[in-house]
């Protein structure tokens, strides 16, 4: 990444992460339930749909209601697992009784379950720190999702799964400078509704 771009993004991350940590448990729970309803209304979760959902860290918007909803709609649910060798993400199916481990970032990951290639997922619900209306995503800085979905920046006719960010409404920024490797999102869902991104 351009060093000057990194220096701009670092304070943005710190500010937005501080806002997330300042939320009360009641605010977090309310937002998580609203986001799950908004996702269901906008993307019509249905039986057999291959849906990737992140396992939330404590400060991130809780995905437990989304995971429960996807199972209730009989979707196939996949959790991300970071490949330490390629620094990309593999998606492992989640089901009752599946073993889980905690990775080097403190994120729960399934082990020993079926995987699906990223491009064959139907819907990917992404964690983020900040976003803008054009679909630029400010993540934690590891670049794992950008590397995993880099094919979307190459293939113009077939773009693979729908990429949808999950966030609190205050995480929206007027604009985020786009790096060459950034993979834009198609939409972002917050507790207030759905933002359809201008991905072009």
Contact map, one row per residue, 1 for C-alpha under 8 A:
11101100000000000000000000000000000000000000000000000000000000000000000000000000000000000000000000000000000000000000000000000000000000000000000000000000000000000000000000000000001000000000000000000000
11111100000000000000000000000000000000000000000000000000000000000000000000000000000000000000000000000000000000000000000000000000000000000000000000000000000000000000000000000000001000000000000000000000
11111110000000000000000000000000000000000000000000000000000000000000000000000000000000000000000000000000000000000000000000000000000000000000000000000000000000000000000000000000000000000000000000000000
01111111000000000000000000000000000000000000000000000000000000000000000000000000000000000000000000000000000000000000000000000000000000000000000000000000000000000000000000000000000000000000000000000000
11111111100000000000000000000000000000000000000000000000000000000000000000000000000000000000000000000000000000000000000000000000000000000000000000000000000000000000000000000000101000000000000000000000
11111111110000000000000000000000000000000000000000000000000000000000000000000000000000000000000000000000000000000000000000000000000000000000000000000000000000000000000000000000000000000000000000000000
00111111111000000000000000000000000000000000000000000000000000000000000000000000000000000000000000000000000000000000000000000000000000000000000000000000000000000000000000000000000000000000000000000000
00011111111100000000000000000000000000000000000000000000000000000000000000000000000000000000000000000000000000000000000000000000000000000000000000000000000000000000000000000000000000000000000000000000
00001111111110000000000000000000000000000000000000000000000000000000000000000000000000000000000000000000000000000000000000000000000000000100000000000000000000000000000000000000000000000000000000000000
00000111111111000000000000000000000000000000000000000000000000000000000000000000000000000000000000000000000000000000000000000000000000000000000000000000000000000000000000000000000000000000000000000000
00000011111111100000000000000000000000000000000000000000000000000000000000000000000000000000000000000000000000000000000000000000000000000000000000000000000000000000000000000000000000000000000000000000
00000001111111110000000000000000000000000000000000000000000000000000000000000000000000000000000000000000000000000000000000000000010000000000000000000000000000000000000000000000000000000000000000000000
00000000111111111000000000000000000000000000000000000000000000000000000000000000000000000000000000000000000000000000000000000000110000000101000000000000000000000000000000000000000000000000000000000000
00000000011111111100000000000000000000000000000000000000000000000000000000000000000000000000000000000000000000000000000000000000000000000000000000000000000000000000000000000000000000000000000000000000
00000000001111111110000000000000000000000000000000000000000000000000000000000000000000000000000000000000000000000000000000000000000000000000000000000000000000000000000000000000000000000000000000000000
00000000000111111111000000000000000000000000000000000000000000000000000000000000000000000000000000000000000000000000000000000000110000000000000000000000000000000000000000100000000000000000000000000000
00000000000011111111100000000000000000000000000000000000001000000000000000000000000000000000000000000000000000000000000000000000100000000000000000000000000000000000000000000000000000000000000000000000
00000000000001111111110000000000000000000000000000000000000000000000000000000000000000000000000000000000000000000000000000000000000000000000000000000000000000000000000000000000000000000000000000000000
00000000000000111111111000000000000000000000000000000000000000000000000000000000000000000000000000000000000000000000000000000000000000000000000000000000000000000000000000000000000000000000000000000000
00000000000000011111111000000000000000000000000000000000001100000000000000000000000000000000000000000000000000000000000000000000000000000000000000000000000000000000000000000000000000000000000000000000
00000000000000001111111000000000000000000000000000000000001000000000000000000000000000000000000000000000000000000000000000000000000000000000000000000000000000000000000000000000000000000000000000000000
00000000000000000111111100000000000000000000000000000000000000000000000000000000000000000000000000000000000000000000000000000000000000000000000000000000000000000000000000000000000000000000000000000000
00000000000000000011111110110000000000000000000000000000000000000000000000000000000000000000000000000000000000000000000000000000000000000000000000000000000000000000000000000000000000000000000000000000
00000000000000000000011111110000000000000000000000000000000000000000000000000000000000000000000000000000000000000000000000000000000000000000000000000000000000000000000000000000000000000000000000000000
00000000000000000000001111111000000000000000000000000000000000000000000000000000000000000000000000000000000000000000000000000000000000000000000000000000000000000000000000000000000000000000000000000000
00000000000000000000000111111100000000000000000000000000000000000000000000000000000000000000000000000000000000000000000000000000000000000000000000000000000000000000000000000000000000000000000000000000
00000000000000000000001111111110000000000000000000000000000000000000000000000000000000000000000000000000000000000000000000000000000000000000000000000000000000000000000000000000000000000000000000000000
00000000000000000000001111111111000000000000000000000000000011000000000000000000000000000000000000000000000000000000000000000000000000000000000000000000000000000000000000000000000000000000000000000000
00000000000000000000000011111111100000000000000000000000000001000000000000000000000000000000000000000000000000000000000000000000000000000000000000000000000000000000000000000000000000000000000000000000
00000000000000000000000001111111110000000000000000000000000000000000000000000000000000000000000000000000000000000000000000000000000000000000000000000000000000000000000000000000000000000000000000000000
00000000000000000000000000111111111000000000000000000000000010000000000000000000000000000000000000000000000000000000000000000000000000000000000000000000000000000000000100000000000000000000011000000000
00000000000000000000000000011111111100000000000000000000000011111100000000000000000000000000000000000000000000000000000000000000000000000000000000000000000000000000000000000000000000000000001000000000
00000000000000000000000000001111111110000000000000000000000000001100000000000000000000000000000000000000000000000000000000000000000000000000000000000000000000000000000000000000000000000000001000000000
00000000000000000000000000000111111111000000000000000000000000000000000000000000000000000000000000000000000000000000000000000000000000000000000000000000000000000000000000000000000000000000011100000000
00000000000000000000000000000011111111100000000000000000000000000100000000000000000000000000000000000000000000000000000000000000000000000000000000000000000000000000010000000000000000000000111110000000
00000000000000000000000000000001111111110000000000000000000000101100100000000000000000000000000000000000000000000000000000000000000000000000000000000000000000000000000000000000000000000000000000000000
00000000000000000000000000000000111111111000000000000000000000000000000000000000000000000000000000000000000000000000000000000000000000000000000000000000000000000000000000000000000000000000000000000000
00000000000000000000000000000000011111111100000000000000000000000000000000000000000000000000000000000000000000000000000000000000000000000000000000000000000000000000000000000000000000000000111011000000
00000000000000000000000000000000001111111111000000000000000000000000000000000000000000000000000000000000000000000000000000000000000000000000000000000000000000000000000000000000000000000000100001000000
00000000000000000000000000000000000111111111100000000000000000000000000000000000000000000000000000000000000000000000000000000000000000000000000000000000000000000000000000000000000000000000000000000000
00000000000000000000000000000000000011111111000000000000000000000000000000000000000000000000000000000000000000000000000000000000000000000000000000000000000000000000000000000000000000000000000000000000
00000000000000000000000000000000000001111111000000000000000000000000000000000000000000000000000000000000000000000000000000000000000000000000000000000000000000000000000000000000000000000000000001000000
00000000000000000000000000000000000000111111100000000000000000000000000000000000000000000000000000000000000000000000000000000000000000000000000000000000000000000000000000000000000000000000000000000000
00000000000000000000000000000000000000111111110000000000000000000000000000000000000000000000000000000000000000000000000000000000000000000000000000000000000000000000000000000000000000000000000000000000
00000000000000000000000000000000000000010011111010000000000000000000010010100000000000000000000000000000000000000000000000000000000000000000000000000000000000000000000000000000000000000000000000000000
00000000000000000000000000000000000000000001111110000000000000000000010011100000000000000000000000000000000000000000000000000000000000000000000000000000000000000000000000000000000000000000000000000000
00000000000000000000000000000000000000000000111110000000000000000000000011110000000000000000000000000000000000000000000000000000000000000000000000000000000000000000000000000000000000000000000000000000
00000000000000000000000000000000000000000000011111000000000000000000000001110000000000000000000000000000000000000000000000000000000000000000000000000000000000000000000000000000000000000000000000000000
00000000000000000000000000000000000000000000111111100000000000000000000001110000000000000000000000000000000000000000000001100000000000000000000000000000000000000000000000000000000000000000000000000000
00000000000000000000000000000000000000000000000111110000000000000000000000111100000000000000000000000000000000000000000111100000000000000000000000000000000000000000000000000000000000000000000000000000
00000000000000000000000000000000000000000000000011111000000000000000010000111100000000000000000000000000000000000000000011111000000000000000000000000000000000000000000000000000000000000000000000000000
00000000000000000000000000000000000000000000000001111100000000000000000000001111000000000010000000000000000000000000000010111000000000000000000000000000000000000000000000000000000000000000000000000000
00000000000000000000000000000000000000000000000000111110000000100110000000001111000000000000000000000000000000000000000000011100000000000000000000000000000000000000000000000000000000000000000000000000
00000000000000000000000000000000000000000000000000011111000000100000000000000011000000000000000000000000000000000000000000001110000000000000000000000000000000000000000000000000000000000000000000000000
00000000000000000000000000000000000000000000000000001111100000110000000000000011000000000000000000000000001110000000000000000000000000000000000000000000000000000000000000000000000000000000000000000000
00000000000000000000000000000000000000000000000000000111111111100000000000000000000000000000000000000000001000000000000000000010000000000000000000000000000000000000000000000000000000000000000000000000
00000000000000000000000000000000000000000000000000000011111101000000000000000000000000000000000000000000011000000000000000000000000000000000000000000000000000000000000000000000000000000000000000000000
00000000000000000000000000000000000000000000000000000001111111000000000000000000000000000000000000000000000000000000000000000000000000000000000000000000000000000000000000000000000000000000000000000000
00000000000000001001100000000000000000000000000000000001111110000000000000000000000000000000000000000000000000000000000000000000000000000000000000000000000000000000000000000000000000000000000000000000
00000000000000000001000000000000000000000000000000000001111111000000000000000000000000000000000000000000000000000000000000000010000000000000000000000000000000000000000000000000000000000000000000000000
00000000000000000000000000010011000000000000000000000001011111100000000000000000000000000000000000000000000000000000000000000000000000000000000000000000000000000000011100000000000000000000000000000000
00000000000000000000000000011001000000000000000000000001110111111000000000000000000000000000000000000000000000000000000000000000000000000000000000000000000000000000000000000000000000000000000000000000
00000000000000000000000000000001000100000000000000001111000011111110000000000000000000000000000000000000000000000000000000000000000000000000000000000000000000000000000000000000000000000000000000000000
00000000000000000000000000000001000000000000000000000010000001111111000000000000000000000000000000000000000000000000000000000000000000000000000000000000000000000000000000000000000000000000000000000000
00000000000000000000000000000001100100000000000000000000000001111111100000000000000000000000000000000000000000000000000000000000000000000000000000000000000000000000000000000000000000000000000000000000
00000000000000000000000000000001101100000000000000001000000000111111110000000000000000000000000000000000000000000000000000000000000000000000000000000000000000000000000000000000000000000000000000000000
00000000000000000000000000000000000000000000000000001000000000111111111000001000000000000000000000000000000000000000000000000000000000000000000000000000000000000000000000000000000000000000000000000000
00000000000000000000000000000000000000000000000000000000000000011111111100000000000000000000000000000000000000000000000000000000000000000000000000000000000000000000000000000000000000000000000000000000
00000000000000000000000000000000000100000000000000000000000000001111111110000000000000000000000000000000000000000000000000000000000000000000000000000000000000000000000000000000000000000000000000000000
00000000000000000000000000000000000000000000110000100000000000000111111111111000000000000000000000000000000000000000000000000000000000000000000000000000000000000000000000000000000000000000000000000000
00000000000000000000000000000000000000000000000000000000000000000011111111111000000000000000000000000000000000000000000000000000000000000000000000000000000000000000000000000000000000000000000000000000
00000000000000000000000000000000000000000000000000000000000000000001111111100000000000000000000000000000000000000000000000000000000000000000000000000000000000000000000000000000000000000000000000000000
00000000000000000000000000000000000000000000111000000000000000000000111111100000000000000000000000000000000000000000000000000000000000000000000000000000000000000000000000000000000000000000000000000000
00000000000000000000000000000000000000000000011110000000000000000000011111110000000000000000000000000000000000000000000000000000000000000000000000000000000000000000000000000000000000000000000000000000
00000000000000000000000000000000000000000000111111100000000000000000011111111000000000000000000000000000000000000000000000000000000000000000000000000000000000000000000000000000000000000000000000000000
00000000000000000000000000000000000000000000001111100000000000000000011001111100000000000000110000000000000000000000000000000000000000000000000000000000000000000000000000000000000000000000000000000000
00000000000000000000000000000000000000000000000001111000000000000010011000111110000000000000111000000000000000000000000000000000000000000000000000000000000000000000000000000000000000000000000000000000
00000000000000000000000000000000000000000000000001111000000000000000000000011111000000000011110000000000000000000010000000000000000000000000000000000000000000000000000000000000000000000000000000000000
00000000000000000000000000000000000000000000000000011110000000000000000000001111100000000011110000000000000011000000000000000000000000000000000000000000000000000000000000000000000000000000000000000000
00000000000000000000000000000000000000000000000000011110000000000000000000000111110000001111000000000000000010000000000000000000000000000000000000000000000000000000000000000000000000000000000000000000
00000000000000000000000000000000000000000000000000000000000000000000000000000011111000001111000000000000000011000000000000000000000000000000000000000000000000000000000000000000000000000000000000000000
00000000000000000000000000000000000000000000000000000000000000000000000000000001111100111100000000000000000000000000000000000000000000000000000100000000000000000000000000000000000000000000000000000000
00000000000000000000000000000000000000000000000000000000000000000000000000000000111111111100000000000000000000000000000000000000000000000000000000000000000000000000000000000000000000000000000000000000
00000000000000000000000000000000000000000000000000000000000000000000000000000000011111110000000000000000000000000000000000000000000000000000000000000000000000000000000000000000000000000000000000000000
00000000000000000000000000000000000000000000000000000000000000000000000000000000001111100000000000000000000000000000000000000000000000000000000000000000000000000000000000000000000000000000000000000000
00000000000000000000000000000000000000000000000000000000000000000000000000000000001111110000000000000000000000000000000000000000000000000000000000000000000000000000000000000000000000000000000000000000
00000000000000000000000000000000000000000000000000000000000000000000000000000000011111111000000000000000000000000000000000000000000000000000000100100000000000000000000000000000000000000000000000000000
00000000000000000000000000000000000000000000000000000000000000000000000000000000011101111100000000000000000000000000000000000000000000000000000110110000000000000000000000000000000000000000000000000000
00000000000000000000000000000000000000000000000000000000000000000000000000000001111000111110000000000000000000000000000000000000000000000000000110010000000000000000000000000000000000000000000000000000
00000000000000000000000000000000000000000000000000000000000000000000000000000001111000011111000000000000000000000011110000000000000000000000000000000000000000000000000000000000000000000000000000000000
00000000000000000000000000000000000000000000000000010000000000000000000000000111100000001111100000000000000000000011110000000000000000000000000000000000000000000000000000000000000000000000000000000000
00000000000000000000000000000000000000000000000000000000000000000000000000000111100000000111110000000000000001101111000000000000000000000000000000000000000000000000000000000000000000000000000000000000
00000000000000000000000000000000000000000000000000000000000000000000000000011110000000000011111000000000000001001111000000000000000000000000000000000000000000000000000000000000000000000000000000000000
00000000000000000000000000000000000000000000000000000000000000000000000000011110000000000001111101000000000001001000000000000000000000000000000000000000000000000000000000000000000000000000000000000000
00000000000000000000000000000000000000000000000000000000000000000000000000001000000000000000111111000000000000000000000000000000000000000000000000000000000000000000000000000000000000000000000000000000
00000000000000000000000000000000000000000000000000000000000000000000000000000000000000000000011111000000000000000000000000000000000000000000000000000000000000000000000000000000000000000000000000000000
00000000000000000000000000000000000000000000000000000000000000000000000000000000000000000000001111100000000000000000000000000000000000000000000000000000000000000000000000000000000000000000000000000000
00000000000000000000000000000000000000000000000000000000000000000000000000000000000000000000011111110000000001111000000000000000000000000000000000000000000000000000000000000000000000000000000000000000
00000000000000000000000000000000000000000000000000000000000000000000000000000000000000000000000011111000000001110000000000000000000000000000000000000000000000000000000000000000000000000000000000000000
00000000000000000000000000000000000000000000000000000000000000000000000000000000000000000000000001111100000111100000000000000000000000000000000000000000000000000000000000000000000000000000000000000000
00000000000000000000000000000000000000000000000000000000000000000000000000000000000000000000000000111110000111100000000000000000000000000000000000000000000000000000000000000000000000000000000000000000
00000000000000000000000000000000000000000000000000000000000000000000000000000000000000000000000000011111111110000000000000000000000000000000000000000000000000000000000000000000000000000000000000000000
00000000000000000000000000000000000000000000000000000000000000000000000000000000000000000000000000001111111110000000000000000000000000000000000000000000000000000000000000000000000000000000000000000000
00000000000000000000000000000000000000000000000000000000000000000000000000000000000000000000000000000111111000000000000000000000000000000000000000000000000000000000000000000000000000000000000000000000
00000000000000000000000000000000000000000000000000000000000000000000000000000000000000000000000000000111111000000000000000000000000000000000000000000000000000000000000000000000000000000000000000000000
00000000000000000000000000000000000000000000000000000000100000000000000000000000000000000000000000000111111100000000000000000000000000000000000000000000000000000000000000000000000000000000000000000000
00000000000000000000000000000000000000000000000000000011100000000000000000000000000000000000000000000111111110000000000000000000000000000000000000000000000000000000000000000000000000000000000000000000
00000000000000000000000000000000000000000000000000000010000000000000000000000000000000000000000000011110011111000000000000000000000000000000000000000000000000000000000000000000000000000000000000000000
00000000000000000000000000000000000000000000000000000010000000000000000000000011100000000000000000011110001111100000000000000000000000000000000000000000000000000000000000000000000000000000000000000000
00000000000000000000000000000000000000000000000000000000000000000000000000000010100000000001110001111000000111111000000000000000000000000000000000000000000000000000000000000000000000000000000000000000
00000000000000000000000000000000000000000000000000000000000000000000000000000000000000000001000001111000000011111000000000000000000000000000000000000000000000000000000000000000000000000000000000000000
00000000000000000000000000000000000000000000000000000000000000000000000000000000000000000000000001100000000001111100000000000000000000000000000000000000000000000000000000000000000000000000000000000000
00000000000000000000000000000000000000000000000000000000000000000000000000000000000000000001110001000000000001111110000000000000000000000000000000000000000000000000000000000000000000000000000000000000
00000000000000000000000000000000000000000000000000000000000000000000000000000000000000000001100000000000000000011111000000000000000000000000000000000000000000000000000000000000000000000000000000000000
00000000000000000000000000000000000000000000000000000000000000000000000000000100000000000111100000000000000000001111100000000000000000000000000000000000000000000000000000000000000000000000000000000000
00000000000000000000000000000000000000000000000000000000000000000000000000000000000000000111100000000000000000000111110110000000000000000000000000000000000000000000000000000000000000000000000000000000
00000000000000000000000000000000000000000000000000000000000000000000000000000000000000000110000000000000000000000011111110000000000000000000000000000000000000000000000000000000000000000000000000000000
00000000000000000000000000000000000000000000000000000000000000000000000000000000000000000110000000000000000000000001111110000000000000000000000000011000000000001000000000000000000000000000000000000000
00000000000000000000000000000000000000000000000000000000000000000000000000000000000000000000000000000000000000000000111110000000000000000000000000001000000000011000000000000000000000000000000000000000
00000000000000000000000000000000000000000000000001000000000000000000000000000000000000000000000000000000000000000001111111000000000000000000000000000000000000011000000000000000000000000000000000000000
00000000000000000000000000000000000000000000000001110000000000000000000000000000000000000000000000000000000000000001111111110000000000000000000000000000000000011000000000000000000000000000000000000000
00000000000000000000000000000000000000000000000011100000000000000000000000000000000000000000000000000000000000000000000111110000000000000000000000000000000000011100000000000000000000000000000000000000
00000000000000000000000000000000000000000000000011110000000000000000000000000000000000000000000000000000000000000000000011111000000000000000000000000000000000001111000000000000000000000000000000000000
00000000000000000000000000000000000000000000000000111000000000000000000000000000000000000000000000000000000000000000000011111100000000000000000000000000000000001111000000000000000000000000000000000000
00000000000000000000000000000000000000000000000000111100000000000000000000000000000000000000000000000000000000000000000000111110000000000000000000000000000000000011110000000000000000000000000000000000
00000000000000000000000000000000000000000000000000001100000000000000000000000000000000000000000000000000000000000000000000011111000000000000000000000000000000000011110000000000000000000000000000000000
00000000000000000000000000000000000000000000000000000101000100000000000000000000000000000000000000000000000000000000000000001111100000000010000000000000000000000000111000000000000000000000000000000000
00000000000000000000000000000000000000000000000000000000000000000000000000000000000000000000000000000000000000000000000000000111111000001111000000000000000000000000111000000000000000000000000000000000
00000000000010011000000000000000000000000000000000000000000000000000000000000000000000000000000000000000000000000000000000000011111000001111000000000000000000000000001000100000000000000000000000000000
00000000000110010000000000000000000000000000000000000000000000000000000000000000000000000000000000000000000000000000000000000001111100001110000000000000000000000000001000111000000000000000000000000000
00000000000000000000000000000000000000000000000000000000000000000000000000000000000000000000000000000000000000000000000000000001111110111100000000000000000000000000000000111011000000000000000000000000
00000000000000000000000000000000000000000000000000000000000000000000000000000000000000000000000000000000000000000000000000000000011111111000000000000000000000000000000000011111000000000000000000001000
00000000000000000000000000000000000000000000000000000000000000000000000000000000000000000000000000000000000000000000000000000000001111110000000000000000000000000000000000010110000000000000000000111100
00000000000000000000000000000000000000000000000000000000000000000000000000000000000000000000000000000000000000000000000000000000000111110000000000000000000000000000000000000010000000010000000000001110
00000000000000000000000000000000000000000000000000000000000000000000000000000000000000000000000000000000000000000000000000000000001111111000000000000000000000000000000000000000000000011111000000001110
00000000000000000000000000000000000000000000000000000000000000000000000000000000000000000000000000000000000000000000000000000000001111111100000000000000000000000000000000000001110001111000000000000000
00000000000000000000000000000000000000000000000000000000000000000000000000000000000000000000000000000000000000000000000000000001111100111110000000000000000000000000100000000001000001111000000000000000
00000000100010000000000000000000000000000000000000000000000000000000000000000000000000000000000000000000000000000000000000000001111000011111100000000000000000000000000000000001000000000000000000000000
00000000000000000000000000000000000000000000000000000000000000000000000000000000000000000000000000000000000000000000000000000011110000001111111000000000000000000000000000000000000000000000000000000000
00000000000010000000000000000000000000000000000000000000000000000000000000000000000000000000000000000000000000000000000000000001100000000111111000000000000000000000000000000000000000000000000000000000
00000000000000000000000000000000000000000000000000000000000000000000000000000000000000000000000000000000000000000000000000000000000000000111111000000000000000000000000000000000000000000000000000000000
00000000000000000000000000000000000000000000000000000000000000000000000000000000000000000000000000000000000000000000000000000000000000000011111100000000000000000000000000000000000000000000000000000000
00000000000000000000000000000000000000000000000000000000000000000000000000000000000000000000000000000000000000000000000000000000000000000011111111100000000000000000000000000000000000000000000000000000
00000000000000000000000000000000000000000000000000000000000000000000000000000000010000111000000000000000000000000000000000000000000000000000011111110000000000000000000000000000000000000000000000000000
00000000000000000000000000000000000000000000000000000000000000000000000000000000000000011000000000000000000000000000000000000000000000000000001111111000000000000000000000000000000000000000000000000000
00000000000000000000000000000000000000000000000000000000000000000000000000000000000000000000000000000000000000000000000000000000000000000000001111111100000000000000000000000000000011100000000000000000
00000000000000000000000000000000000000000000000000000000000000000000000000000000000000110000000000000000000000000000000000000000000000000000001111111100000000000000000000000000000010000000000000000000
00000000000000000000000000000000000000000000000000000000000000000000000000000000000000011000000000000000000000000000010000000000000000000000000111111110000000000000000000000000000000000000000000000000
00000000000000000000000000000000000000000000000000000000000000000000000000000000000000000000000000000000000000000000011000000000000000000000000011111111100000000000000000000000000000100000000000000000
00000000000000000000000000000000000000000000000000000000000000000000000000000000000000000000000000000000000000000000000000000000000000000000000001111111110000000000000000000000000010100000000000000000
00000000000000000000000000000000000000000000000000000000000000000000000000000000000000000000000000000000000000000000000000000000000000000000000000011111111000100000000000000000000000000000000000000000
00000000000000000000000000000000000000000000000000000000000000000000000000000000000000000000000000000000000000000000000000000000000000000000000000001111111101110000000000000000000000100000000000000000
00000000000000000000000000000000000000000000000000000000000000000000000000000000000000000000000000000000000000000000000000000000000000000000000000001111111100000000000000000000000000100000000000000000
00000000000000000000000000000000000000000000000000000000000000000000000000000000000000000000000000000000000000000000000000000000000000000000000000000111111100000000000000000000000000000000000000000000
00000000000000000000000000000000000000000000000000000000000000000000000000000000000000000000000000000000000000000000000000000000000000000000000000000011111111100000000000000000000000000000000000000000
00000000000000000000000000000000000000000000000000000000000000000000000000000000000000000000000000000000000000000000000000000000000000000000000000000001111111100000000000000000000000000000000000000000
00000000000000000000000000000000000000000000000000000000000000000000000000000000000000000000000000000000000000000000000000000000000000000000000000000000001111100000000000000000000000000000000000000000
00000000000000000000000000000000000000000000000000000000000000000000000000000000000000000000000000000000000000000000000000000000000000000000000000000001001111110000000000000000000000000000000000000000
00000000000000000000000000000000000000000000000000000000000000000000000000000000000000000000000000000000000000000000000000000000000000000000000000000011001111111000000000000000000000000000000000000000
00000000000000000000000000000000000000000000000000000000000000000000000000000000000000000000000000000000000000000000001111000000000000000000000000000001000001111100000000000000000000000000000000000000
00000000000000000000000000000000000000000000000000000000000000000000000000000000000000000000000000000000000000000000011111110000000000000000000000000000000000111110000000000000000000000000000000000000
00000000000000000000000000000000000000000000000000000000000000000000000000000000000000000000000000000000000000000000000001110000000000000000000000000000000000011111000000000000000000001100000000000000
00000000000000000000000000000000000000000000000000000000000000000000000000000000000000000000000000000000000000000000000000111100000000000000000000000000000000001111100000000000000000001110000000000000
00000000000000000000000000000000000000000000000000000000000000000000000000000000000000000000000000000000000000000000000000111100000000000000000000000000000000000111110000000000000000001111100000000000
00000000000000000000000000000000000000000000000000000000000000000000000000000000000000000000000000000000000000000000000000001111000000001000000000000000000000000011111000000000000000001011100000000000
00000000000000000000000000000000001000000000000000000000000010000000000000000000000000000000000000000000000000000000000000001111000000000000000000000000000000000001111100000000000000000001110000000000
00000000000000000000000000000000000000000000000000000000000010000000000000000000000000000000000000000000000000000000000000000011110000000000000000000000000000000000111110100000000000000001111000000000
00000000000000000000000000000010000000000000000000000000000010000000000000000000000000000000000000000000000000000000000000000000000000000000000000000000000000000000011111110000000000000000011000000000
00000000000000000000000000000000000000000000000000000000000000000000000000000000000000000000000000000000000000000000000000000000000000000000000000000000000000000000001111110000000000000000011100000000
00000000000000000000000000000000000000000000000000000000000000000000000000000000000000000000000000000000000000000000000000000000000000000000000000000000000000000000000111111000000000000000000000000000
00000000000000010000000000000000000000000000000000000000000000000000000000000000000000000000000000000000000000000000000000000000111000000000000000000000000000000000001111111000000000000000000000000000
00000000000000000000000000000000000000000000000000000000000000000000000000000000000000000000000000000000000000000000000000000000011110000000000000000000000000000000000111111100000000000000000000000000
00000000000000000000000000000000000000000000000000000000000000000000000000000000000000000000000000000000000000000000000000000000011100000000000000000000000000000000000001111111000000000000000000000000
00000000000000000000000000000000000000000000000000000000000000000000000000000000000000000000000000000000000000000000000000000000000110000000000000000000000000000000000000011111000000000000000000000000
00000000000000000000000000000000000000000000000000000000000000000000000000000000000000000000000000000000000000000000000000000000001111000000000000000000000000000000000000001111100000000000000000000000
00000000000000000000000000000000000000000000000000000000000000000000000000000000000000000000000000000000000000000000000000000000001100011100000000000000000000000000000000001111110000000000000000000000
00001000000000000000000000000000000000000000000000000000000000000000000000000000000000000000000000000000000000000000000000000000000000010000000000000000000000000000000000000011111000000000000000000000
00000000000000000000000000000000000000000000000000000000000000000000000000000000000000000000000000000000000000000000000000000000000000010000000000000000000000000000000000000001111101000000000000000000
11001000000000000000000000000000000000000000000000000000000000000000000000000000000000000000000000000000000000000000000000000000000000000000000000000000000000000000000000000000111111000000000000000000
00000000000000000000000000000000000000000000000000000000000000000000000000000000000000000000000000000000000000000000000000000000000000000000000000000000000000000000000000000000011111000000000000000000
00000000000000000000000000000000000000000000000000000000000000000000000000000000000000000000000000000000000000000000000000000000000000000000000001100100000000000000000000000000001111100000000000000000
00000000000000000000000000000000000000000000000000000000000000000000000000000000000000000000000000000000000000000000000000000000000000011000000001000000000000000000000000000000011111110000000000000000
00000000000000000000000000000000000000000000000000000000000000000000000000000000000000000000000000000000000000000000000000000000000000011000000001001101100000000000000000000000000011111000000000000000
00000000000000000000000000000000000000000000000000000000000000000000000000000000000000000000000000000000000000000000000000000000000001111000000000000000000000000000000000000000000001111100000000000010
00000000000000000000000000000000000000000000000000000000000000000000000000000000000000000000000000000000000000000000000000000000000000111000000000000000000000000111100000000000000000111111000000001010
00000000000000000000000000000000000000000000000000000000000000000000000000000000000000000000000000000000000000000000000000000000000000100000000000000000000000000111000000000000000000011111000000011110
00000000000000000000000000000000000000000000000000000000000000000000000000000000000000000000000000000000000000000000000000000000000000100000000000000000000000000011100000000000000000001111100001111000
00000000000000000000000000000000000000000000000000000000000000000000000000000000000000000000000000000000000000000000000000000000000000100000000000000000000000000001111000000000000000001111110001111000
00000000000000000000000000000000001001100000000000000000000000000000000000000000000000000000000000000000000000000000000000000000000000000000000000000000000000000001111000000000000000000011111111100000
00000000000000000000000000000010011001000000000000000000000000000000000000000000000000000000000000000000000000000000000000000000000000000000000000000000000000000000011110000000000000000001111111000000
00000000000000000000000000000011111001000000000000000000000000000000000000000000000000000000000000000000000000000000000000000000000000000000000000000000000000000000001110000000000000000000111110000000
00000000000000000000000000000000011000000000000000000000000000000000000000000000000000000000000000000000000000000000000000000000000000000000000000000000000000000000000010000000000000000000111111000000
00000000000000000000000000000000001001000000000000000000000000000000000000000000000000000000000000000000000000000000000000000000000000000000000000000000000000000000000000000000000000000000111111100000
00000000000000000000000000000000000001100100000000000000000000000000000000000000000000000000000000000000000000000000000000000000000000000000000000000000000000000000000000000000000000000011110111110000
00000000000000000000000000000000000000000000000000000000000000000000000000000000000000000000000000000000000000000000000000000000000010000000000000000000000000000000000000000000000000000011100011111000
00000000000000000000000000000000000000000000000000000000000000000000000000000000000000000000000000000000000000000000000000000000000010000000000000000000000000000000000000000000000000000111000001111100
00000000000000000000000000000000000000000000000000000000000000000000000000000000000000000000000000000000000000000000000000000000000111100000000000000000000000000000000000000000000000001111000000111110
00000000000000000000000000000000000000000000000000000000000000000000000000000000000000000000000000000000000000000000000000000000000011100000000000000000000000000000000000000000000000000100000000011111
00000000000000000000000000000000000000000000000000000000000000000000000000000000000000000000000000000000000000000000000000000000000001100000000000000000000000000000000000000000000000011100000000001111
00000000000000000000000000000000000000000000000000000000000000000000000000000000000000000000000000000000000000000000000000000000000000000000000000000000000000000000000000000000000000000000000000000111
